[in-house]
Amino acid sequence: MEIRVLTEADTGIFWAVRLRALREEPEAFGRDYEETKDRPLAEVAGVLREEAESADDFTLGAFAGVAGAEALIGIAGFRRHRGRKERHKGDIWGMYVAPEARGRGVGRALLEELIGRARALPDLEQIHLTVVATNAAGHLYRALGFARYGTEPRALRLGDRYLDEDLMVLRLEELEAVRAYDAAQVAGDEAVPFEQAVAEIGRDRPRP
Ligand SMILES: CC(C)(COP(=O)(O)OP(=O)(O)OC[C@H]1O[C@@H](n2cnc3c(N)ncnc32)[C@H](O)[C@@H]1OP(=O)(O)O)[C@@H](O)C(=O)NCCC(=O)NCCS
């Protein structure tokens, strides 16, 4: 499997996967398939082109070799907030793995790549996402260190049904503390107790 940033040249395959996600998983995404499906491809290409001009926003694709050809099997987007007071934050959007490729680590690999790229952005401190409270994807986010900081009741309405959404955040400095702690453990160093490491950065949260 290869994970890379999608470019304008990927517009067609990206949009096919994105629309499949919205059509087949209406409960997982805020965007509606019917409202999205007629968006001109040129507009989608424009977004991918703009992303290529700055590291702040990107869309990742996971590719697998299928019958000798490369197939896009998963996508995940990252968008940094723009304003001076909000540039320390960015959002994950559109996380999706095709059903036939699930349960094999593709989602985790996409997220790890996304977090790695976001960590490299100067002054980026927090990665946010929203996930429908009943969605099993929440397990994956928690496993990678995201913590829930709230729930929006009735965030989405599908016909006569309402779905709550969990608001989650990954604080990158906290992630650094966890990684440093793990590295010290592996190296057998005299490590700072984990609770102390977390307390030092002003948070009290169970280890992911
Ligand atoms: C969520 C999604 C992206 C996960 O992709 P995936 O490739 O199947 O995930 P992975 O195989 O990398 O699994 C990652 C971890 O999450 C856990 N996980 C995944 N699905 C799970 C489920 N249904 N229940 C519990 N845990 C689950 C796995 O146990 C795994 O943990 P591990 O690495 O410790 O074994 C995929 O299921 C999907 O596209 N769902 C529909 C769209 C969606 O809900 N997107 C999220 C919108 S916020």
The ligand as a Tripos MOL2 file, in Angstrom:
@<TRIPOS>MOLECULE
LIG
   48    50     1     0     0
SMALL
NO_CHARGES

@<TRIPOS>ATOM
      1 C1        -13.4140    4.2890   10.0500 C.3       1 LIG1
      2 C2        -12.6560    3.6650    8.8990 C.3       1 LIG1
      3 C3        -11.9670    4.7650    8.0980 C.3       1 LIG1
      4 C4        -11.6000    2.7170    9.4730 C.3       1 LIG1
      5 O1        -10.8050    2.2350    8.4040 O.3       1 LIG1
      6 P1        -10.0840    0.7990    8.4900 P.3       1 LIG1
      7 O2         -9.0830    0.7370    7.3950 O.co2     1 LIG1
      8 O3        -11.0970   -0.2830    8.5400 O.co2     1 LIG1
      9 O4         -9.3880    0.9130    9.9140 O.3       1 LIG1
     10 P2         -8.1320    0.0750   10.4210 P.3       1 LIG1
     11 O5         -8.1670   -1.2900    9.8030 O.co2     1 LIG1
     12 O6         -6.9090    0.8740   10.2020 O.co2     1 LIG1
     13 O7         -8.4440   -0.0070   11.9500 O.3       1 LIG1
     14 C5         -7.8140    0.8670   12.8140 C.3       1 LIG1
     15 C6         -8.1720    0.5660   14.2340 C.3       1 LIG1
     16 O8         -9.5320    0.8950   14.4730 O.3       1 LIG1
     17 C7        -10.1940   -0.2160   15.0220 C.3       1 LIG1
     18 N1        -11.5020   -0.3400   14.4040 N.ar      1 LIG1
     19 C8        -11.7960   -0.1490   13.1080 C.ar      1 LIG1
     20 N2        -13.1030   -0.4000   12.8910 N.ar      1 LIG1
     21 C9        -13.6060   -0.7600   14.1000 C.ar      1 LIG1
     22 C10       -14.8770   -1.1570   14.5460 C.ar      1 LIG1
     23 N3        -15.9090   -1.2900   13.7060 N.pl3     1 LIG1
     24 N4        -15.0410   -1.4330   15.8560 N.ar      1 LIG1
     25 C11       -14.0000   -1.3380   16.7180 C.ar      1 LIG1
     26 N5        -12.7680   -0.9900   16.3490 N.ar      1 LIG1
     27 C12       -12.5840   -0.6980   15.0550 C.ar      1 LIG1
     28 C13        -9.3880   -1.4400   14.6660 C.3       1 LIG1
     29 O9         -9.4740   -2.3930   15.6820 O.3       1 LIG1
     30 C14        -7.9930   -0.9070   14.5370 C.3       1 LIG1
     31 O10        -7.2910   -0.9560   15.7510 O.3       1 LIG1
     32 P3         -5.8420   -1.6600   15.7730 P.3       1 LIG1
     33 O11        -5.0090   -0.8970   14.7530 O.co2     1 LIG1
     34 O12        -5.3930   -1.4570   17.1660 O.co2     1 LIG1
     35 O13        -6.0890   -3.0670   15.3700 O.co2     1 LIG1
     36 C15       -13.5870    2.8480    7.9680 C.3       1 LIG1
     37 O14       -14.2710    1.8960    8.7640 O.3       1 LIG1
     38 C16       -14.6070    3.6830    7.2190 C.2       1 LIG1
     39 O15       -14.3080    4.2340    6.1630 O.2       1 LIG1
     40 N6        -15.8480    3.7870    7.7450 N.am      1 LIG1
     41 C17       -16.9400    4.4710    7.0600 C.3       1 LIG1
     42 C18       -16.7070    5.9620    6.9660 C.3       1 LIG1
     43 C19       -16.4940    6.5770    8.3280 C.2       1 LIG1
     44 O16       -17.1590    6.2510    9.2870 O.2       1 LIG1
     45 N7        -15.5180    7.5140    8.3790 N.am      1 LIG1
     46 C20       -15.2290    8.2340    9.5790 C.3       1 LIG1
     47 C21       -15.9380    9.5270    9.5650 C.3       1 LIG1
     48 S1        -15.5750   10.5070   11.0260 S.3       1 LIG1
@<TRIPOS>BOND
     1     1     2 1
     2     2     3 1
     3     2     4 1
     4     2    36 1
     5     4     5 1
     6     5     6 1
     7     6     7 2
     8     6     8 1
     9     6     9 1
    10     9    10 1
    11    10    11 2
    12    10    12 1
    13    10    13 1
    14    13    14 1
    15    14    15 1
    16    15    16 1
    17    15    30 1
    18    16    17 1
    19    17    18 1
    20    17    28 1
    21    18    19 ar
    22    18    27 ar
    23    19    20 ar
    24    20    21 ar
    25    21    22 ar
    26    21    27 ar
    27    22    23 1
    28    22    24 ar
    29    24    25 ar
    30    25    26 ar
    31    26    27 ar
    32    28    29 1
    33    28    30 1
    34    30    31 1
    35    31    32 1
    36    32    33 2
    37    32    34 1
    38    32    35 1
    39    36    37 1
    40    36    38 1
    41    38    39 2
    42    38    40 1
    43    40    41 1
    44    41    42 1
    45    42    43 1
    46    43    44 2
    47    43    45 1
    48    45    46 1
    49    46    47 1
    50    47    48 1
@<TRIPOS>SUBSTRUCTURE
     1 LIG1         1 GROUP 0 **** ****
